[in-house]
Amino acid sequence: MSSVPPQMKYRQIDRITAIEPGKKLIAERTLRADEEYLKDHFPRFPVMPGVMMLEALHQAAVWLVRAEDDFKTPLVLLRETRSVKFGDFLAPGETLQIAVDVVKQDGNRTTVKASATKQGRVTVSARLILERCFTGDPEHFGTDAKVLESTKKQYMELTKQLSEQVVLND
């Protein structure tokens, strides 16, 4: 029987600052000095690993895809990365501004163009191909429902300030 963790251990998105489901998402990620992997990467010059910056793009793209179909599919898998380019380091205290734009929809697959910048300089950019799907577990396990419940809670945490802005603007 599958078990669903309550939250991703290495969540690479702190907040979603804007979203237009099916089209565009803007998010932020600030690197904290106390993050475990910085002890090894690198002790005298701590920077966010490139693969973690790419993961931030991936996670932002997943939230955009999930919001587009109103969380009807529990899993959004990364199928392919293209044209990955790294441009700058991210040091503790610096913030990534992540932008994801839908380029193409084809059935359960979505292609996005994603980039992250800091102070106007590109740190990473890529095209990502994602696929919406179900877990494949028997329905009586309830895995799909548990995953959906968990992801909806995480999404509410990430978009909390958007909800507060809407209330303030009303």
Backbone as CSV, one residue per row, in Angstrom:
resi,resn,N_x,N_y,N_z,CA_x,CA_y,CA_z,C_x,C_y,C_z
1,MET,0.840,-1.183,0.000,0.000,0.000,0.000,0.885,1.246,0.000
2,SER,0.544,2.214,-0.813,1.328,3.452,-0.915,1.065,4.350,0.277
3,SER,2.072,5.122,0.626,1.852,6.141,1.639,2.282,7.463,1.047
4,VAL,1.548,8.502,1.364,1.805,9.804,0.787,2.405,10.698,1.862
5,PRO,3.608,11.238,1.625,4.209,12.122,2.632,3.388,13.396,2.757
6,PRO,3.359,13.982,3.971,2.555,15.182,4.176,3.068,16.384,3.388
7,GLN,4.356,16.417,3.095,4.910,17.561,2.375,6.265,17.181,1.788
8,MET,6.590,17.780,0.660,7.873,17.551,0.021,9.005,17.997,0.944
9,LYS,10.052,17.182,1.060,11.169,17.558,1.915,11.967,18.712,1.309
10,TYR,12.183,18.657,0.024,12.973,19.699,-0.631,12.081,20.578,-1.497
11,ARG,11.156,21.232,-0.866,10.282,22.137,-1.605,11.114,23.333,-2.040
12,GLN,11.118,23.588,-3.325,11.976,24.630,-3.891,11.214,25.903,-4.254
13,ILE,9.979,25.999,-3.809,9.164,27.192,-4.029,8.712,27.686,-2.653
14,ASP,8.942,28.972,-2.367,8.475,29.552,-1.106,7.067,30.097,-1.228
15,ARG,6.777,30.708,-2.378,5.460,31.306,-2.572,5.196,31.478,-4.059
16,ILE,3.932,31.412,-4.396,3.483,31.735,-5.747,2.950,33.156,-5.674
17,THR,3.515,34.046,-6.479,3.133,35.457,-6.394,2.117,35.870,-7.451
18,ALA,1.973,35.078,-8.521,0.970,35.352,-9.547,0.724,34.073,-10.331
19,ILE,-0.532,33.885,-10.737,-0.842,32.712,-11.559,-2.034,33.018,-12.459
20,GLU,-1.887,32.573,-13.689,-2.976,32.577,-14.657,-3.054,31.134,-15.138
21,PRO,-3.939,30.304,-14.520,-3.973,28.871,-14.819,-3.996,28.584,-16.318
22,GLY,-3.141,27.631,-16.705,-3.043,27.240,-18.098,-2.173,28.150,-18.943
23,LYS,-1.670,29.249,-18.342,-0.870,30.198,-19.121,0.460,30.559,-18.470
24,LYS,0.417,31.072,-17.230,1.636,31.637,-16.638,1.605,31.534,-15.117
25,LEU,2.790,31.367,-14.533,2.951,31.357,-13.081,4.239,32.087,-12.738
26,ILE,4.201,32.867,-11.661,5.384,33.546,-11.121,5.533,33.078,-9.673
27,ALA,6.749,32.713,-9.298,7.007,32.228,-7.938,8.345,32.766,-7.448
28,GLU,8.577,32.576,-6.145,9.844,32.998,-5.529,10.422,31.875,-4.694
29,ARG,11.743,31.903,-4.618,12.487,30.965,-3.763,13.694,31.695,-3.210
30,THR,13.738,31.883,-1.890,14.890,32.510,-1.234,15.748,31.420,-0.603
31,LEU,17.032,31.437,-0.909,17.954,30.452,-0.357,18.337,30.860,1.061
32,ARG,18.107,29.951,2.010,18.450,30.204,3.412,19.842,29.638,3.718
33,ALA,20.584,30.315,4.555,21.956,29.898,4.895,21.991,28.581,5.653
34,ASP,20.896,28.199,6.320,20.895,26.989,7.145,20.455,25.737,6.386
35,GLU,20.334,25.803,5.063,19.899,24.625,4.309,20.988,23.565,4.332
36,GLU,20.566,22.347,4.630,21.464,21.229,4.897,22.534,21.009,3.829
37,TYR,22.172,21.033,2.579,23.123,20.702,1.506,24.205,21.759,1.316
38,LEU,24.025,22.963,1.862,25.034,24.015,1.688,26.330,23.715,2.450
39,LYS,26.265,22.821,3.443,27.480,22.431,4.171,28.496,21.776,3.234
40,ASP,27.972,21.088,2.217,28.839,20.388,1.264,28.965,21.101,-0.078
41,HIS,28.094,22.048,-0.342,28.034,22.669,-1.686,28.060,24.182,-1.580
42,PHE,29.067,24.801,-1.400,30.429,24.390,-1.059,30.753,25.061,0.264
43,PRO,31.516,24.445,1.147,31.717,24.994,2.493,32.187,26.448,2.532
44,ARG,33.103,26.828,1.665,33.630,28.204,1.691,32.934,29.127,0.692
45,PHE,32.119,28.552,-0.162,31.392,29.320,-1.170,30.019,28.664,-1.366
46,PRO,29.130,28.787,-0.354,27.844,28.091,-0.436,26.950,28.679,-1.527
47,VAL,26.508,27.808,-2.435,25.592,28.198,-3.505,24.576,27.072,-3.723
48,MET,23.431,27.457,-4.218,22.396,26.474,-4.523,22.868,25.624,-5.706
49,PRO,22.823,24.289,-5.572,23.217,23.436,-6.692,22.335,23.703,-7.917
50,GLY,22.932,23.624,-9.083,22.189,23.857,-10.315,20.984,22.946,-10.447
51,VAL,21.130,21.696,-10.029,20.012,20.763,-10.130,18.849,21.204,-9.234
52,MET,19.144,21.880,-8.120,18.073,22.393,-7.253,17.391,23.602,-7.895
53,MET,18.154,24.418,-8.607,17.535,25.537,-9.332,16.621,24.997,-10.429
54,LEU,17.079,23.947,-11.130,16.250,23.317,-12.149,15.002,22.707,-11.512
55,GLU,15.155,22.123,-10.333,14.012,21.568,-9.608,13.008,22.662,-9.238
56,ALA,13.475,23.859,-8.925,12.571,24.981,-8.640,11.726,25.291,-9.874
57,LEU,12.342,25.277,-11.064,11.580,25.476,-12.296,10.538,24.376,-12.458
58,HIS,10.971,23.143,-12.229,10.083,21.988,-12.355,8.891,22.108,-11.412
59,GLN,9.150,22.404,-10.140,8.059,22.490,-9.169,7.087,23.622,-9.521
60,ALA,7.593,24.755,-9.971,6.716,25.857,-10.379,5.852,25.421,-11.564
61,ALA,6.451,24.718,-12.522,5.702,24.238,-13.688,4.615,23.249,-13.277
62,VAL,4.926,22.393,-12.323,3.936,21.423,-11.833,2.728,22.146,-11.247
63,TRP,2.968,23.201,-10.452,1.841,23.945,-9.864,0.997,24.597,-10.948
64,LEU,1.625,25.091,-11.989,0.878,25.698,-13.091,-0.008,24.659,-13.781
65,VAL,0.532,23.485,-14.042,-0.232,22.418,-14.699,-1.371,21.943,-13.798
66,ARG,-1.092,21.768,-12.519,-2.140,21.320,-11.592,-3.277,22.328,-11.512
67,ALA,-2.950,23.609,-11.439,-3.980,24.641,-11.342,-4.822,24.689,-12.617
68,GLU,-4.213,24.383,-13.762,-4.918,24.441,-15.044,-6.075,23.452,-15.082
69,ASP,-5.882,22.244,-14.553,-6.986,21.264,-14.595,-7.697,21.151,-13.245
70,ASP,-7.524,22.175,-12.407,-8.188,22.247,-11.096,-7.931,21.000,-10.252
71,PHE,-6.698,20.521,-10.281,-6.237,19.408,-9.443,-7.005,18.115,-9.693
72,LYS,-7.362,17.849,-10.936,-8.087,16.610,-11.257,-7.148,15.412,-11.356
73,THR,-5.868,15.662,-11.624,-4.896,14.574,-11.772,-3.873,14.657,-10.649
74,PRO,-3.674,13.569,-9.918,-2.791,13.624,-8.747,-1.307,13.804,-9.060
75,LEU,-0.838,13.271,-10.182,0.589,13.340,-10.482,0.851,14.179,-11.725
76,VAL,1.937,14.923,-11.664,2.443,15.631,-12.832,3.924,15.263,-12.903
77,LEU,4.262,14.474,-13.900,5.619,13.942,-14.011,6.448,14.737,-15.012
78,LEU,7.714,14.887,-14.702,8.654,15.501,-15.641,9.076,14.432,-16.638
79,ARG,8.758,14.638,-17.909,9.087,13.668,-18.943,10.364,14.020,-19.682
80,GLU,10.643,15.329,-19.812,11.813,15.715,-20.602,12.226,17.142,-20.253
81,THR,13.529,17.378,-20.306,14.058,18.743,-20.199,14.823,19.036,-21.483
82,ARG,14.707,20.266,-21.936,15.420,20.673,-23.156,16.049,22.038,-22.928
83,SER,17.128,22.269,-23.626,17.780,23.585,-23.652,18.046,24.147,-22.257
84,VAL,18.528,23.315,-21.348,18.836,23.784,-19.992,20.098,24.636,-20.043
85,LYS,20.006,25.830,-19.471,21.161,26.730,-19.426,21.272,27.320,-18.032
86,PHE,22.498,27.327,-17.515,22.773,27.933,-16.213,23.542,29.221,-16.444
87,GLY,23.188,30.264,-15.710,23.811,31.551,-15.958,24.498,32.187,-14.773
88,ASP,24.042,31.909,-13.552,24.605,32.596,-12.392,24.377,31.751,-11.146
89,PHE,25.155,32.015,-10.123,25.012,31.335,-8.831,23.902,31.971,-8.015
90,LEU,23.376,31.208,-7.059,22.446,31.745,-6.075,23.055,31.483,-4.701
91,ALA,23.359,32.551,-3.971,23.977,32.462,-2.651,22.908,32.653,-1.575
92,PRO,23.203,32.226,-0.339,22.251,32.419,0.753,21.815,33.882,0.867
93,GLY,20.515,34.052,1.094,19.929,35.380,1.214,19.418,35.937,-0.103
94,GLU,19.797,35.327,-1.220,19.333,35.795,-2.521,18.033,35.076,-2.905
95,THR,17.242,35.733,-3.739,15.933,35.210,-4.119,15.839,34.975,-5.616
96,LEU,15.359,33.784,-5.967,15.050,33.471,-7.360,13.650,33.989,-7.680
97,GLN,13.509,34.643,-8.809,12.203,35.005,-9.357,11.964,34.009,-10.491
98,ILE,10.974,33.159,-10.326,10.734,32.067,-11.262,9.517,32.392,-12.123
99,ALA,9.672,32.258,-13.425,8.566,32.486,-14.363,8.382,31.249,-15.231
100,VAL,7.136,30.813,-15.355,6.817,29.643,-16.173,5.676,30.028,-17.122
101,ASP,5.867,29.758,-18.404,4.856,30.043,-19.421,4.539,28.776,-20.204
102,VAL,3.252,28.498,-20.389,2.845,27.354,-21.200,3.125,27.674,-22.666
103,VAL,3.788,26.736,-23.335,4.106,26.874,-24.745,3.147,26.025,-25.586
104,LYS,2.831,24.818,-25.076,2.027,23.880,-25.866,1.291,22.914,-24.946
105,GLN,0.042,22.595,-25.309,-0.741,21.562,-24.632,-1.041,20.494,-25.667
106,ASP,-0.802,19.235,-25.313,-1.087,18.129,-26.225,-1.592,16.955,-25.397
107,GLY,-2.910,16.853,-25.239,-3.487,15.798,-24.406,-3.063,15.983,-22.960
108,ASN,-2.450,14.955,-22.376,-1.984,15.016,-20.989,-0.600,15.641,-20.855
109,ARG,-0.007,16.041,-21.965,1.343,16.635,-21.922,1.286,18.138,-22.092
110,THR,2.141,18.803,-21.315,2.256,20.259,-21.370,3.729,20.617,-21.509
111,THR,4.037,21.482,-22.449,5.397,21.990,-22.617,5.418,23.422,-22.100
112,VAL,6.410,23.712,-21.262,6.549,25.057,-20.708,7.948,25.593,-20.965
113,LYS,8.019,26.909,-20.990,9.309,27.615,-21.005,9.431,28.202,-19.611
114,ALA,10.530,27.915,-18.931,10.699,28.368,-17.554,12.068,29.015,-17.379
115,SER,12.110,30.023,-16.510,13.399,30.650,-16.198,13.368,31.192,-14.780
116,ALA,14.552,31.318,-14.212,14.698,31.917,-12.893,15.768,32.991,-12.988
117,THR,15.485,34.117,-12.359,16.437,35.221,-12.352,16.667,35.689,-10.929
118,LYS,17.788,36.355,-10.739,18.057,37.064,-9.486,18.590,38.428,-9.882
119,GLN,18.028,39.442,-9.334,18.445,40.819,-9.631,18.581,41.046,-11.140
120,GLY,17.634,40.477,-11.913,17.616,40.685,-13.351,18.544,39.791,-14.164
121,ARG,19.353,38.951,-13.506,20.274,38.056,-14.221,19.723,36.628,-14.206
122,VAL,19.761,35.972,-15.359,19.253,34.604,-15.464,20.179,33.654,-14.705
123,THR,19.588,32.831,-13.847,20.360,31.802,-13.142,20.173,30.443,-13.808
124,VAL,18.959,30.185,-14.329,18.687,28.926,-15.025,17.472,29.140,-15.930
125,SER,17.492,28.457,-17.071,16.336,28.468,-17.967,16.245,27.109,-18.643
126,ALA,15.022,26.725,-19.039,14.828,25.422,-19.676,13.434,25.325,-20.273
127,ARG,13.278,24.373,-21.161,11.957,23.941,-21.605,11.704,22.612,-20.912
128,LEU,10.507,22.462,-20.368,10.151,21.243,-19.645,8.902,20.643,-20.276
129,ILE,8.885,19.342,-20.377,7.693,18.634,-20.850,7.179,17.807,-19.668
130,LEU,5.937,18.097,-19.293,5.321,17.443,-18.143,4.108,16.641,-18.581
131,GLU,3.786,15.597,-17.817,2.640,14.754,-18.141,1.770,14.549,-16.909
132,ARG,0.473,14.802,-17.068,-0.499,14.551,-16.001,-0.893,13.073,-16.040
133,CYS,-0.984,12.434,-14.845,-1.385,11.032,-14.796,-1.872,10.661,-13.397
134,PHE,-2.357,9.444,-13.282,-2.811,8.901,-12.007,-1.744,7.954,-11.477
135,THR,-1.841,7.572,-10.200,-0.807,6.739,-9.587,-0.804,5.312,-10.106
136,GLY,-1.951,4.822,-10.513,-2.042,3.431,-10.948,-2.347,2.480,-9.812
137,ASP,-2.412,2.979,-8.582,-2.776,2.137,-7.445,-4.264,1.787,-7.526
138,PRO,-4.646,0.627,-6.984,-6.074,0.291,-6.934,-6.846,1.387,-6.180
139,GLU,-8.058,1.658,-6.645,-8.853,2.745,-6.069,-9.079,2.580,-4.568
140,HIS,-9.232,1.340,-4.094,-9.517,1.131,-2.666,-8.343,1.552,-1.763
141,PHE,-7.151,1.716,-2.313,-6.035,2.224,-1.515,-6.224,3.708,-1.207
142,GLY,-6.910,4.402,-2.072,-7.146,5.830,-1.859,-5.932,6.707,-2.122
143,THR,-4.934,6.185,-2.821,-3.685,6.924,-3.038,-3.918,8.213,-3.817
144,ASP,-4.674,8.133,-4.920,-4.911,9.326,-5.729,-5.587,10.419,-4.888
145,ALA,-6.573,10.040,-4.111,-7.291,11.017,-3.265,-6.356,11.632,-2.228
146,LYS,-5.492,10.820,-1.642,-4.554,11.330,-0.634,-3.544,12.290,-1.260
147,VAL,-3.051,11.941,-2.432,-2.099,12.821,-3.116,-2.778,14.144,-3.449
148,LEU,-3.989,14.083,-3.973,-4.717,15.311,-4.315,-4.948,16.182,-3.090
149,GLU,-5.328,15.568,-1.987,-5.559,16.320,-0.747,-4.276,17.002,-0.275
150,SER,-3.179,16.269,-0.306,-1.893,16.813,0.127,-1.436,17.964,-0.774
151,THR,-1.577,17.781,-2.092,-1.120,18.828,-3.004,-1.997,20.068,-2.914
152,LYS,-3.284,19.901,-2.695,-4.162,21.066,-2.537,-3.776,21.877,-1.306
153,LYS,-3.420,21.191,-0.224,-2.976,21.893,0.997,-1.690,22.675,0.733
154,GLN,-0.731,22.042,0.049,0.522,22.727,-0.275,0.267,23.938,-1.168
155,TYR,-0.626,23.776,-2.128,-0.950,24.878,-3.037,-1.558,26.050,-2.255
156,MET,-2.422,25.739,-1.311,-3.029,26.797,-0.488,-1.950,27.547,0.311
157,GLU,-0.959,26.819,0.828,0.147,27.461,1.545,0.948,28.370,0.620
158,LEU,1.225,27.886,-0.580,2.039,28.645,-1.532,1.319,29.867,-2.091
159,THR,0.004,29.810,-2.143,-0.766,30.914,-2.722,-1.479,31.743,-1.649
160,LYS,-1.158,31.507,-0.392,-1.840,32.197,0.706,-1.823,33.713,0.517
161,GLN,-0.682,34.273,0.173,-0.605,35.725,0.021,-1.443,36.213,-1.155
162,LEU,-1.640,35.372,-2.175,-2.513,35.765,-3.282,-3.949,35.910,-2.795
163,SER,-4.384,34.968,-1.961,-5.731,35.028,-1.389,-5.877,36.268,-0.527
164,GLU,-4.839,36.570,0.260,-4.886,37.750,1.118,-4.929,39.039,0.290
165,GLN,-4.199,39.062,-0.845,-4.216,40.235,-1.723,-5.607,40.447,-2.302
166,VAL,-6.261,39.343,-2.694,-7.602,39.456,-3.254,-8.547,40.040,-2.217
167,VAL,-8.446,39.559,-0.971,-9.293,40.080,0.101,-9.008,41.554,0.334
168,LEU,-7.731,41.930,0.342,-7.369,43.334,0.574,-7.841,44.236,-0.546
169,ASN,-7.850,43.705,-1.782,-8.246,44.515,-2.934,-9.746,44.605,-3.117
170,ASP,-10.525,43.744,-2.463,-11.989,43.765,-2.617,-12.626,44.936,-1.923
